Structures are given as C-alpha cells and as structure tokens.
C-alpha cells in the first residue's frame, strides 16, 4: 500500500502563506529544493486543491532551457506525476491531470491500496480534510526561520493525532525538516 505524504514548507509559527496570501518568504534554497526533488521521485500521484494546483501548474509549462538543474529536475518529475485536482469549479485540460468535484476519503483509501508509488497531497484545506479522515501516513514539515503572524495554517485546528518522529534534518538556510508518521 502506498503512503499519502503531506510535505509542506511553513513559517515557524505554522503558516504556509501570510495574511496577504504571500509565501515568497518560503522560497526553497537549492538544497531544500533538492530535498523536495528526492521526495517527488517516490510520488506517482499528487492530490491538489484548486489554489495549490494553480500555483504548481507553472511546472508543467515552464521552459526547461536555462533553468537551474534542481528546478529543471523538479519540473520533469512534476510533469511525470499523475495529478488529481479537487475543485467544484476548475476546468483542467493538462496532461496526466484529472478533476474530481468532491474529496472522497473512501476513494483516496482505494487509490492508496491500488497503487505502488506514494501519493502526495498539496493545499492546506485539502490536506486538512485528509488529516481529519486519518489518511495522511507521513508528515514532512519544513519550518523556515520566519514568523509571519497569521495567514493560512499548515495544519488544521481541532485535530489530535499521536505522531512518531521518523526524521529530522537541518538545512544550511536555517530551515528544519521534521518528519512524522501517525502512531497506529
């Protein structure tokens, strides 16, 4: 059975975007980008909320010529990944991409059971639904040395899960990876 991975870059105070929707303060260093490339290699299917998909879709059309090697590699990996976008309004016509109108935890459980490669989930609201449904098998939280004071929370309120630490890593730019799995 494949894992569902929630990997996110957040401020030290737990936000993925500030109150103005900005997240430029979370731009990954080359070292951190390489970490996400390594993570992406295990992913066969990415589940996205509408806003996260709209942010990430640039990787599908960005010209590869002239890109730094780490970004070119991520674009290639992203293009090779199947994508499921959860949106009640978005129309998508892109390779390896389909739209689902509602998030169905049972369908995601079936998807996890049917595939051999991991799944990732992106977008705080969609991830919150998966977390509440007990679907997330691995949390990879990268905290950057910045506090933004408010905005979009990386993790949902009102959820209690006992987690076991599985990895930690410090990056040269001051970011720290904290990785966990639910204790089941």
C-alpha positions in Angstrom: 0.0 0.0 0.0 1.3 3.5 -0.9 1.7 6.3 1.6 -0.1 9.6 1.4 2.5 12.3 2.2 1.8 15.8 3.3 5.0 17.8 2.7 4.9 21.5 3.3 7.1 24.5 3.9 5.8 26.6 6.8 6.8 29.5 8.9 8.0 28.8 12.5 4.5 29.9 13.7 2.8 27.4 11.4 1.6 29.2 8.3 2.2 28.4 4.6 1.1 31.8 3.5 0.9 35.1 5.3 -2.3 37.2 5.8 -1.9 38.7 2.3 -1.6 35.2 0.7 2.2 35.8 0.1 4.6 32.9 0.5 7.7 34.3 -1.1 9.4 34.1 2.3 9.2 30.3 1.9 11.1 30.0 -1.4 13.3 26.9 -1.1 17.1 27.1 -1.3 18.8 24.8 -3.8 19.5 22.3 -1.0 15.8 22.3 0.1 14.6 22.1 -3.5 16.8 19.0 -3.9 15.1 17.5 -0.8 11.7 18.0 -2.4 13.0 16.5 -5.7 14.0 13.4 -3.8 10.6 13.3 -2.2 8.9 13.8 -5.5 10.7 10.8 -7.0 8.6 8.4 -4.8 5.3 10.0 -5.8 3.2 8.6 -8.6 0.1 10.7 -7.9 -0.3 14.2 -6.5 -3.6 15.3 -5.0 -4.1 19.1 -5.1 -6.7 21.6 -4.0 -7.5 24.2 -6.7 -5.3 27.0 -5.4 -2.3 24.7 -4.9 -2.7 23.3 -8.4 -2.9 26.8 -9.9 0.3 27.6 -8.1 2.1 24.4 -9.1 0.9 24.2 -12.7 3.7 26.5 -13.8 6.0 23.5 -13.6 4.0 21.9 -16.4 4.7 24.8 -18.9 7.9 26.4 -17.7 10.6 26.3 -20.4 13.3 23.9 -19.2 16.1 25.5 -21.1 18.1 27.8 -18.9 16.5 26.6 -15.6 18.9 25.7 -12.8 19.4 22.0 -12.7 17.5 21.4 -9.5 14.4 23.3 -10.9 14.6 21.6 -14.2 14.7 18.2 -12.5 11.6 19.2 -10.4 9.7 20.3 -13.5 10.5 16.9 -15.2 9.4 15.0 -12.1 6.2 17.1 -11.7 5.3 16.5 -15.4 5.7 12.8 -15.0 3.4 12.7 -12.0 -0.3 12.0 -12.3 -2.4 14.8 -10.7 -5.9 14.8 -9.2 -7.3 18.3 -8.7 -10.2 18.7 -6.3 -12.3 21.7 -7.3 -16.0 22.3 -7.8 -15.4 24.9 -10.5 -12.0 24.5 -12.2 -11.8 23.0 -15.6 -8.4 21.5 -16.4 -7.1 20.2 -19.7 -3.5 19.2 -19.0 -1.5 16.0 -19.4 -1.8 13.5 -16.6 -4.4 15.6 -14.8 -8.0 15.0 -13.9 -10.5 16.9 -11.8 -12.6 15.5 -9.0 -15.5 17.7 -7.8 -15.5 16.4 -4.2 -12.9 15.0 -1.9 -14.0 11.4 -1.1 -11.9 9.8 1.6 -13.0 6.3 0.6 -11.8 6.9 -3.0 -8.5 8.1 -1.7 -8.2 5.0 0.6 -8.9 2.8 -2.5 -6.3 4.8 -4.5 -3.7 4.2 -1.8 -4.4 0.5 -1.8 -4.3 0.2 -5.6 -1.0 1.9 -6.4 2.6 1.0 -5.8 4.0 4.5 -5.7 3.3 7.1 -3.0 0.7 9.9 -3.2 1.3 13.4 -2.1 -1.3 16.0 -1.0 -0.9 19.7 -1.5 -3.0 22.6 -0.3 -3.8 23.3 3.3 -7.6 23.0 3.0 -7.4 19.7 1.1 -4.7 18.3 3.4 -6.9 19.3 6.4 -9.7 17.0 5.0 -7.3 14.2 4.5 -5.8 14.7 8.0 -9.2 14.7 9.6 -10.1 11.5 7.7 -6.9 9.8 9.0 -5.5 9.4 5.5 -2.1 11.0 5.9 0.7 8.4 6.5 3.7 10.8 6.5 4.1 14.4 7.5 7.2 16.2 6.2 7.1 19.7 7.8 9.8 22.1 6.8 9.9 25.0 9.1 11.7 28.2 7.9 13.2 30.7 10.4 10.4 33.2 9.9 7.3 34.2 11.8 4.5 35.7 9.7 1.9 36.3 12.4 -1.1 34.9 10.6 -2.5 33.6 7.3 -3.1 30.1 6.0 -2.3 27.4 8.6 -0.2 24.4 7.6 -2.1 22.1 9.9 -5.8 22.1 10.8 -7.2 23.2 14.2 -9.2 20.7 16.2 -7.3 17.6 15.2 -5.4 15.4 17.7 -3.1 12.7 16.3 -0.3 11.0 18.2 2.8 11.2 15.9 6.1 9.3 16.0 9.1 11.2 14.7 10.9 9.5 11.9 13.5 12.0 10.6 14.9 15.5 11.2 17.3 17.5 9.1 18.7 20.9 9.3 19.3 22.9 6.1 22.1 25.5 5.6 19.5 28.3 5.2 18.2 27.6 8.7 15.1 25.6 7.7 14.5 22.4 9.6 12.7 19.3 8.4 10.6 17.4 11.0 9.1 14.2 9.7 6.5 12.1 11.4 4.2 9.1 11.0 0.9 8.6 12.9 1.2 6.0 15.7 -1.5 3.4 14.8 
